[in-house]
């Protein structure tokens, strides 16, 4: 099983990015898939999850700005991030409920 994140980059405050998490192997997007992030010097922080049934959940500070979705045909889960703030700067990881995690993608919000 493998998860591969992409879509990170440098964006100005107020900008948008869309992260992708391609799921392969024994894991699939019909499982609960989560996004978490880790800023320099800080602990890993859960951001959002999407269940196998399509229910979505968000950490308080990203609610209303981030949207998680999935395309089961492409075995991909997305995280649309709008109104980005400097405090959103972190490495973003996707993971399965069993703890399998990708290598991460860097998001930097800076002017």
Secondary structure, 3 states (H helix, E strand, C coil): CEEEEECCEEECCCCCEEEEEEEECCCCCCCCEEEEEECCCCCCEEEEEECCCCCEEECHHHCCCEEEEEECCCCEEEEEECCCCHHHCEEEEEEECCCCECCCEEEEECC
